[in-house]
Amino acid sequence: MISEIDLFTAIEMMRNLSKQEKEFSVSYMSYSIDKNQSKGLVTVNRALLRKASKKTDNRYADHMLNIYDVDNDRYIRCWQPLIMHFNGMKTILQ
């Protein structure tokens, strides 16, 4: 049985782990609002959160997470509601 975690609890845990420089795993459905398309499920095995974008730089900043993918040395963004798993736990939006 896969355990579940509230999405916003998971995000808070991601923030706390990142402050301690402890990596976590996350998977999310990709989605580009500009292209109106998804490339499917993305999994980052070793991730850290980056500082949030300013709303002046990204009008959707309140709804997105900035992630550093440690294994691939790249910066990515994901929509918070599209996060599917955090550290092996299924996220649920309540």
N, C-alpha and C positions, 0 to 999 in steps of 0.2 A: 504494500500500500504506500503510495506517494503522499507525503505530508504536504499540507497546504499552508500558505502564509498570506496575510492581507498585503496587498500591493504596497500600500503606503508604509506599513511596518517594514517591508522588505527594503524600500527606498531609504528609510531612516537607518536601517542596519547597514546598507551600502555606504551611506555617508559616514557613519561611525567607523566602519572598517577602513575606509579610505583615509580618514583623519589619522588612523593608526598605521597607515601604509600597509595594511593587510589586504591581500587580493581576495576576490570572490568570483564566482562564476555567475553568468547571466545569459539568458536566451530571450530573444524578442522577435516579433514579426517585423520585418523591414517595411517601410512605407515612405515613398516620396510624394509629398503633396503636390510638388511642381509637375512631376511626371505622371501622377495618379497611378502609380504602380508599386508592386511589392516584389522583392526578389526572394520572398519566403523567410523561413526561420534562420536567424543568425545566432550562433552560439559563441560566446567569448569565455574561454576557460579561466583566464587570469585577467581580471579587470580591476580598475580603480576609477572612481568618479573624479572628474575634473571640475573646476569651478563652473558654476552655472553661467550661461550666456546672459548678457544684458538684454532687456526687452527692446532696447533701441537697436541692437544688432540682429535680433531674431524675434519677430513678433510672436512666435510660439514658444518662447523660452520657458514660460511657466509650465508647459506641458511636455518638456523634453529633458532628457538627461544627457550630459556630455560624458563620454566614457573613454578611457585610455585602455586599449587592447595591448596588454603587456607582451604577449607572445608574438604579435605581428607589428609591434611598435607603430601603432596608428591611432589616430583620434577619430571617434565616431559619435554620432548622436542617435538617440532612439526616442520614440514617443513613449511616455510613461505608461499609458493604458495598454500598450502592446507588449509589455514585458510579460513573458510567459512563465519563466522559471528563475529562481534565485537560489544559488547553492543547492541545487537538486530539488528544491521545493516548488510546487506549482503555486503561482501567484493567483489570488482571487481578488476581484474588485467588488467591494461591498458597498 
